[in-house]
Amino acid sequence: MSSSIKEIRNVAIIAHVDHGKTTLVDALLSQSGIFRDNEVVPTCVMDSNDLERERGITILSKNTAVNYKNTRINIIDTPGHADFGGEVERVLGMVDGCLLIVDANEGPMPQTRFVLKKALEKGLRPIVFVNKIDRPRVIPEIAIDKVLDLFLELGADDDQCDFPYLFGSGLSGFAKEEMESESDNMMPLFEAILRHVPPPVGDPEKPLQMQITTLDYSDFLGRIVIGKIHNGAIKNGQQASLIKENGKTIKGKVSKLLGFEGLQRIDINEAFAGDIVAVSGFDDVNIGETIACPDSPHPLPLIKVDEPTLNMTFVVNDSPFAGKEGKFVTSRQLKNRLERELLTNVALRVEETDSPDRFSVSGRGELHLGILIETMRREGFEFQISQPQVIFRTIDGAQCEPIETLVLDIPESAVGSCIEKLGTRKAEMKNMQTSSDGRTQLEFLVPSRGLIGFRGEFVRITRGEGIMSHSFHEYKPKAGDFETRRNGVLIAFEEGVATFYALKNAEDRGVYFIKPGVKVYKGMIIGENNRPQDLELNICKTKQLTNMRSAGAEELDTLQSPVEITLERALEYIGPDEMLEVTPDSIRMRKLNKKKTLKKRTQRQREIATLNKKIYPQSVPNNYY
């Protein structure tokens, strides 16, 4: 690693989700010469997590480094979703410049505002890259004008507003300073980084100060901490001090010092101020803490991130099917896993409750917590989750709730329905723009609790053609109560296996979430009722043998397709008296504290039916009731 700070550039790539950050990093890596000519390089090489590849989004920030003209460029790819804003905030503290990517067609979006605001607060001067200019019917100059308006709206200073900008395509692998010019590579972008991103500020001669921004784990090295060296130098095998959040100092040793080169971590002997490195040898460590010189330990300011806005309760599974599908089912295992997540997830909060089997978990949004739940599920955990609740705050004596900026890009035919639905959720429309391609962009300010359960409705209204994005705006006084789910649910009457015969007979009651052959238990939610009330159904009833036909003989009939319940949809759907049961194999919803549904009249009818069965045993099937 070079000791010259002038030979280093630290830059973060920030943007709205799906505007092409990771694809652009692919192009920079491939054209920097770090891959062999015959090496097969997958797309989105920075998205190494399975969930990232499946969903096509970046969840965790990642480091890479390339060399260009004897200059080391450390590149950090950041998430675009506001739910993972904690990743963005901590990364911006270790870079000296940023590359803001904007889609040439969509222009600035809600998350663009969020990440740009964080960058401007850090005093960074972004380089704007208008991406996807090779798409048809795009006018990149309009995107630049919208970006400038956003800079002014966010209170950028004169130097920040005079931002450099380039046009190009990450997928096609080219960048250019003017639309009229020709280019077939990314060299103009590399040159812009060298010109406009300042070298790191730091003194290699001062005592060591390195701030931890990312945590990782290796089976061979144990805990690995990643961060930027603000001052001094660090050597492999040297003694160092870890300054904790509470000011306590712990002596330790740098057992392994690693640098970044492309997608690999390489062994290095020494690194200096301005470099981004990985260090092993410190186990009890948290994000934001400082590794310092043992003789003169001085901490750096702690990293501050926005507080969570959404809360859920994680509960040990106690359903009738508990423990049948999961590997980790106890409260101790659940607690240890959540505590381990706190080590790397800075925007997450976990609190114990009065019950040892319940844990209060807070995060940035449904996606943020949904990714955690899906990750734990794939690891073999089995547990229950309560309905998501927004976190209220008391400001100046008034109860306030989080308000989000919501932007919808939808077909014109869906405009009226979206406005109507959001109106019932206390949303306030701020802007409406109609484009020439038959699509309309709507901007709202809506309470966070108004978005719970809205995504499913939005998909149905727009028939899957709409684009929805939102980000935190501010806290405002509570807007009042509103109804989020109008219809009741269909509930399984008893434990057993759902049959085609029973489901078909009750098909007119509503829509199902299950198919025939699915195991159910008493209290399990199996569908949505057509009416506002909850309804119990015996869906395990079978056709009985008669003199006319066999029990297995089915009519040439079909059953309506069930509604697919994904984890995200289930989190949006469950009510306050319901729980979501999550296992490695299943997603189930169930009712809690279910009152006795059989009234005296129904009980009397059952008594009469039992009596009739004794008198006329062939007229009433065994499991008719």
N, C-alpha and C positions, 0 to 999 in steps of 0.2 A: 504494500500500500504506500502511496506517495506521501511524503511529508509536506509537500507544497499544497497549501489550501487553494491556491489559484487553479490547480489542476483538477479540482473537484466541482461538480454541480449536483445538487440535490433537488429533485423536482418531483412533485406529486401530480398525478393525473386525476382530475375531478370532473364530474359531469352528472347529468340526469341519467337515470337507469336506461339502458338500451340505446345510448347515444354513441356507443362504439369505443369505450375506453380500452377494454381488454383486447379488442381486435387491433386497435392502434398500437398497443404494446407489442402484439404479435409482429406487426410490420417493422417496428423499430428494432426488435430483437433479430429478426431474420435478415435485416439489411445492415446490421452492425458487424456481421461476420463471426458471431459466437457459435453458430452452428456449422457443422461440416457440410460440404456440398452434397454428399450422399446421405445425410441424416434426414430421417422422416420426422417432421415437426408437426404435431397436432395443432388444430386451431384452439384458440383460447388457452394457450399453454399455462397462463398464470392461474386459471381456475382449476386447481388441483383437487378440490373437494368434490365428492360425488354429488352432493346437493347442488353445488354451483353449476356443474355440468348439466345436470338434469333440468334445472330451472332456467339456465342461461343467464344467471346473474352472478355478480361478485358479492360475497358475504364477508370475507376476511381480507384485509389489506395485505399486500404481498410486496416483497422487495426483489428487485433485480438490479443489475448493473451492466453497463456496456462501456466500451472505450471508443472514443471518437476524437481523432486528431490529438492524441496524447492527453486527452481529458477524460477523466472517469465520471460518467453520468450515472448517478444512483436514481433509479426510477421506482416509484411506489404507485401501484395500482390500487385504487380505493373503491369501496362500494358506492353505488348510485342511489340506493334506497335510503330514505330518511330514517327508516327503522334501524339502520346500521350507522347512524351518524356518529356514534362514539368512536368507530374506527376512523372516520374522516378527521374528527377533531384532534385525536392524539397524533395522527400522522402529520398534520399540517404544522405541528410544533417542531418537527425534525427536518423540515425542508426549507429552502431559501427562495423557491419559486414554484409555480404551479402551471399546469397546462389545462385550460378550461375547454372542454370539447362540447360543441353545440351541433345538434342535428340541423342540416341546412333546410329541411322541410318543416320540422316542428318548432325550431327556434328555442328560446329559453323556456324551461318547464319548472314546475314547483321545486324539484330537487336541485335544479340549476341555481335557483335563488338561494336554497339552503347552503349548498357547498360554497357558492361564491361569497355569501355573507360571512361564513367562517374564515375563508381565505383573506377577505378584506380586513376582518377583525385582527388577523395575525400580521397585518401590514404587508402582505404579499402583493406583487404586481403580476397578475396572470397574463399568460400568452393565450389568446383565443384561437382555437382551431375549429373552423367550420367543416364538419365532417359530412360524408355521404353526398358530395356535390355531383357524383356521377349518376345519381338517380334522375329520372325524368321530371320535368316541370318544377324544378327548384330554382329559387332566386336567392343565392347566398348573401347578396348585399343586404337584403331585408333582414336576414338573421343577425348580421353585424349591427344594424340600426337598433334592433330589439335588445341586443346585448348591451349596447351603450345606454339605452334607456334604463336597463336593469342596474347597471353600474351607478347611474345618477340617483336612482330610486333608493339604493342601498347606502348612499352617502359616501361614495368613493371620492378620494381626493383627486386633484388635477393630474398628478403623476399616474395614478391608477387608471383614470379615465382615458389617458393617452396610451392605451394598451396596443401592443403589436398583435396582428392577426394574420392567419394563413388559411388557405383553402386546400381541401384535399379529400382523400378517401383512405381510411385505414384498411378496408377490405381489398382495395386495388393497390394499396401500397405506394401512394404518391402524395406529395405536398407541394404547394406553390404559393408565392406571395401575392400574385395577381391572377385574376380569373383568365386574363387573356394569354398569359404565359403558358408554356408547355413544361411538363415534368413527368418523369416516370419512376421517381424514387423519393425517399424521405430526407434527402440531404438538406433541403431548405429548412425543415423542422429542426434537425440537429444544429444547424447554424444559428437558428433563432434562439435555441436553448443556450448556446454558448454566449450569444450577444446579450440576451435580456435577463437571464437568471444569474444573479450575482454569486460569487464564490462564498462559501461559508464564512461566518464571522467567528473567530476563535483564535486562541493563542496556544500553539503547541508547547510553549515554554512554561505555561502555568500548571499548577497541580491538576491532576486528572479529575474531570467531571463528565460523566456519561449518564444520560437519562434513559430509563427503560420505557419503551413505548409498545413493545410486543413481547408476548411470552409464547414459547413453544416447548415441546418435549421430545426427547429422543430416547429410545430404549438403550442406547449405548452411552450417551452423554448425560442423560437425566434432563433436568430443567435447563432450557436455553433461553437467555434473554437477548433481545434485539433492541438496539437504540443508537442514538447519535452521540458521538464524542464532541462535547461542546468546547472543552479546553483540555490541554495536556496531551499525553500519549498513553497508550495501553500496550503492554507486552504479554506474550504468552507465558504463563507460569508465574507472573508477578503477584505480590500481595496487594490486596485492595480492601476497601471498606464499603459496606452497603449501608446507606443511610435510609432508614425506614420512614414511613409516613409520620410516626409519632416522634421522630427525631433521634431514636435509638440507633446506635452504630454497631454493626456486626462485622467482625473481621473475617476475611475469606481469601481465597486464592483463585486466580484465573486459570482453571485447569485446561481450557481449550479456547482459542481465539480463531474465529472464522470470519471470512469476508465473503462478498457476493460477486459472482461472475456468471452472467447469464442466469440460468435457472439453478445453478449449482452453488453450494457453499464450499469454499475452499479454505484449507489451513493457511494461516498467515502467522508471522512471528510478531508483528508490530503494526499498530495503526495510530493515526494522529488526528488532531482536532479537525472536524469537518466530515470525517468518514462515518459511515453507517456499518456497524459490525454486529456479530453475534458472539455471545460469551457464555460459557458454561462454568459451573463451580459454585453457583449460589442457588440454594433450594428454596428457602423461605423468602420469596421475593414477590412484589406486586408492581403493577404498572404505575409509572410516575415516580418511582423511587430512583435514587441516584447511586451509582458506583463511583467512588471517589478515591483520592489518594489517601493511604492509611495514615500518613504523617500530618496531612492538612485536609481533613474531610469537610467540605462545604456543600450543602445540598442545593439543588436547582429547584425553582418553583414547581409545585405539584401540577399535574395536568388536570384541568377542570373540564367536565363534560356536562351537557344538559341533563336535567333530571328526567327519570322515566315518566310516562304519561298513562300507562296502562298496567293494570294489575290482574293477576290470576292466582288462584289457590291450587297448589299441587297437593294431591291427597293420595295416600296409599289405597290401592284398589281393594274394595270390599264387596264387589258384586258377586253374584252366584258363580260366575266363571273365573273368579280371582285365582291367580297362580297357575292357570292351565297353559298359558302361552308365553309368559315372560320368564326371563332368567333372573332378573333382579327385581324383587317385589317388596322388600322390607323397607321400613322407614329409615333405617340406618343407611342402607344402600342409596336411597333416594336423596337423603341429606348430604352424603359424601359426594354424590355426583353434582348436585347443585353448588356445593362449596367449591368443587374443582372448576366448575364453569365460571365462577366469580374471578378466578385467577387471570382469565384471559378476556372476559367480556366486561368491559369497563362500564357499559351503559346498563348493566343488569343489577338488580337489587334482590336479595333473598333475606327474608325475615322469618324467624320462628314464631309460631302461634301458641295459644294455650294448649293445643293438642300436639303431642309428639308426632302424630301421623299427618299433620297438615303444615304446609309451608307457603308463605305469601311471597310470590315472585312478581317483580315489576320490571317492565321493559319499555322500549320506545314505541311499540305498536304490535299489531297482530302478527305481522310477518316476522319481526324480531323474535317474539316468543314462539311462534310457530316453527321456526327453524330449530330452535332449541328442543322443542318437543319432538320433532321429527328425528333429530339427531339421537336423542335419548332412546326413542323407540327403536331405531335401527341398531342401537347398541345392546338391545335386549331388555330394556326397562319396561315395566308395566305399572301404570298409575292412573289416577283420575284428575280431571281438570275442571274447575268451576267456570262459570260464565265470565268473560273478560269484563272488567270494570275500569272506567277512567278514574284517574287520581285527581281529586279535587284539592284546591288550595284555598286558604283563607288569606286574602289580600285586602288590607285596609278595613278589616272587619266584615268583609263580604265573601261569601262562598263563590269561588271562581273555578271554571272548568277550562281545559285546553281547547283551543280553537285551531282548526287546520285550514290551510289553503288547498282547495280541491279543484283540479282542472280535469275536465272531460273533453275528449276528442271523439265525437260521435256522428253517426249519419243524421241528416236533417229530420228524417222520419221519427227519430227517437227523442228529439229535443223536448217536446211537450211533456212526454211521460217522465223524463228525467227531472225536469223542473218541478213537476207535480210531486214526485216521490221525495225529492230533497226538501220541498216546501214543508212537508209534514214532519221533517227531521230538523226543523229550525235553521235551515240553510239560508244564507243571504247571497243572492247573485251579485257579483261585482262587474263582470264583463262578459260580452258575448260577441264572437266574431264568426262570420260565415265565409268560407273559402269557395273558390270557383269549382272545386272538385266534389261538391255536394256534401261536404262535412262541415260541422260547426264545432267551435271551441268555446266551452262555457267555463267560467271561473266563479267559484263560490267560496265563502267563508262559512264553515260548518263545524258544529261541536264534534269533538272526537267520538263521543258516544253515539252521534247520529250516523257515523260511518260503520258502526258495528252491525253487521248483517246487510249492509247496502250492496256489497260487491256482488252477491248472488243475484239480487234484483237487477243490478246494472247489466250483468251478463245476459239475463233473460230479455230485458228491454231492448238492448242493442243487438241481440242475437249473436253475441260474440264478436261484433265488429267495433266495439268501443274501446277506447284507451282511457284508463283512469289512473291518476297519480295524485298524491297528496303529501303535504309536509306540515310540520308544526308551525303555527303562526304566533299565537300569544295566548295568555290566559285572560278570560273575560268573565264577568258575572254570569252565573248559571242562567240558562235561557228558559228553564221550565221543563216539565216532563212531557214525554211524547211516547206513543205506541210504536214499537219497532217490529213486532211480529203479530199479525192479526189472527191467524188461524191456530187452532189447537193441534195436538199431536195424537197419533194412533199408538196405543200402548199394548204390548203383549199381555195376554190374560194369564198365561201359565208358562212354565218351562217346558221346552220340547223342541221339535223341528217344524219349521213352517212348511205347510203343504200347499200345493197348487190349488187343490179343492177349496181350502179355507180362504186363501188369498183371492181367488176368483169370485167367491160368493160375497166378499166384502169390498170388491173393487170399486163400487160406487161411493164408498165412504171417503175416499181421498187418494193420495198418491203414496206409493210405498218407497222405502229406503232399502228393502231387502228383496231377495229372490227366494223361490221355493228351495228347500233343502238347507236353509240357514238355521243354525241353532239359536234359539231365543230363550229368554228367561222372563219371569214375571216382573213388570215394571220397565222393561226395555222399550225404547221408542223405535217403532218400526215404520213410521210414516207420518204424513201430515194430514190432518182432518180437513174436510171441506168447510167445516164450521168453526166458530171460535172456541168451542169447548173441547177438552180432551176426551178421548173415547178409548175404552178398552175393547180389544178384539181377541177372540179365540182363533188364532191362525194356525193352530196345530191340529185342528179337527180333520178327520179323514173320512172318506166315503166308505160306507159300510156295505158288506156283502148282502145282496138280496137275491130273490128268485129270478129277477129280470136280467141282472148283469153282475159282473164281478166287481170287486172293490177297486181294482186297478184300471178298469176301463174308463178312459177319459174321453170327453167329447172333443171334437176337432175345434178347439177353442184356443185362444191366445191370451196371455196376460200382458197388461201394460208394462212397458219398460220401467224399472225402478229408477229413482233419482240417485245418481252416484254421489255418495257422501265422502268427500275428501276431508283431510284434517282441517284445512282452512275454512271450508264450508261449514263443517261441524262447529268450529269455534265461533263462527258468526251466527249460527242457528240456535244454539242451546239457550234456554231461558234461565231465570234466576233460581228456579226450583229444579234444575236439571244438572247433570254431570256428564262429562265426556270421558269415556273409558278408552284408554290408549294402550294397546299391546303391540308387540312386534308383528302380529298377524291381522289384527282387527282394529276397527274404529267403531265404537258403539256409543249410543246416547241412552241415558236412563233417567227416569223420574226419581226424585228424592221425596221422602216424607209423604208418600202417596196415601191419601185418605181412603177409608173404606168406601168402595164404590157401590156395593150392593146395599140398597135400601131395604126397609122392611118388606115393601111390596115385592121386590125381586126375590128376597129370601122366601117369602110365602109361596111365590110361583115355583121356586125350586123344590120346596117341600111337596107341593102338589104334584110336580113332575116325578119326584121320587116315588110317591104313592102310586101314580099311574103306571110307572115302570114295573112295580110289583104285580099290578093287576094285569097289565098288557105288556109283557116283557119283549115282544117282537116289534112293537110299534114305536119304541123309543130307542135309538142307538145308544150304546154304552157311553160314548163321550159327546153326546148331543149338547150338553151344557158345559 
